[in-house]
């Protein structure tokens, strides 16, 4: 895992991936919606794990995806909105 020494913001495409993860889409659904290969999604996810300092080996993938989605929602100011709904 790369260690980012400064804050790196997700790219436009990574934000699209984060948005779909936060909506509960599976990897296969994300690849279909974004018209990308599974290997491309894997690259986006690996980059996001690094940017958010999440190790995909430290716990189950579903837990990592949840943490990733929560951090994204928190950054975009939508975490509180999601909880209220």
VENDAVEN-V134683 format. One record per backbone hydrogen bond with DSSP energy under -0.5 kcal/mol. CO is the residue of the C=O (numbers start at 1). NH is the residue of the N-H. E is the energy in kcal/mol with one decimal. If there is no record, write none. Layout:
# VENDAVEN-V134683
co=CO nh=NH e=E
co=CO nh=NH e=E
This chain:
# VENDAVEN-V134683
co=2 nh=4 e=-0.7
co=3 nh=5 e=-0.5
co=7 nh=9 e=-0.5
co=11 nh=15 e=-2.3
co=12 nh=16 e=-1.7
co=13 nh=17 e=-2.1
co=14 nh=18 e=-2.7
co=15 nh=19 e=-2.6
co=16 nh=20 e=-2.1
co=17 nh=21 e=-2.5
co=18 nh=22 e=-2.8
co=19 nh=23 e=-1.0
co=20 nh=25 e=-2.3
co=21 nh=24 e=-2.0
co=26 nh=30 e=-2.4
co=27 nh=31 e=-2.5
co=28 nh=32 e=-1.7
co=29 nh=33 e=-2.6
co=30 nh=34 e=-2.7
co=31 nh=35 e=-0.7
co=31 nh=36 e=-1.8
co=37 nh=40 e=-0.6
co=37 nh=41 e=-2.0
co=38 nh=42 e=-2.6
co=39 nh=43 e=-1.8
co=40 nh=44 e=-2.3
co=41 nh=45 e=-3.0
co=42 nh=46 e=-2.7
co=43 nh=47 e=-2.5
co=44 nh=48 e=-2.4
co=45 nh=49 e=-3.0
co=46 nh=50 e=-2.1
co=47 nh=51 e=-2.7
co=48 nh=52 e=-2.2
co=49 nh=54 e=-3.6
co=50 nh=53 e=-1.3
co=54 nh=56 e=-0.5
co=55 nh=58 e=-1.1
co=60 nh=64 e=-2.0
co=61 nh=65 e=-2.8
co=62 nh=66 e=-1.9
co=63 nh=67 e=-2.5
co=64 nh=68 e=-2.7
co=65 nh=69 e=-2.5
co=66 nh=70 e=-2.7
co=67 nh=71 e=-2.5
co=68 nh=72 e=-2.1
co=69 nh=73 e=-2.7
co=70 nh=74 e=-2.5
co=71 nh=75 e=-2.5
co=72 nh=76 e=-2.2
co=73 nh=78 e=-2.3
co=73 nh=79 e=-1.3
co=74 nh=77 e=-1.2
co=78 nh=82 e=-2.5
co=79 nh=83 e=-1.8
co=80 nh=84 e=-1.9
co=81 nh=85 e=-1.3
